[in-house]
């Protein structure tokens, strides 16, 4: 599995798109840019495990 790099655009949780801001050993910190789902996040950042995202670019 390829890990995202800082600045990569990823998608997760059924269509949420975001930009990777920091890469950790088991996860990435993502700034959310698009959220077409019914999920709500308290802020505009979240943590996503490497197993749970797809790299777009």
Steps between C-alpha positions, in 0.01 A plus 500: 500500500633841401492768770395855421750784515451850641293693245335189351126512438319199643144374530354309797171410672294479183607812313652747744800668335788665675865603484759317709671736743710255704600136457532288815606135537145358485290793381484839331356833614269638233352845436147432372417679173178327381243313707203379293397254776274544800798464735586812695841585641557746784792666320638493151769239583488131583726197538472215247671160525714399201262205436198729467581740216566507127753735341353718222809706417 
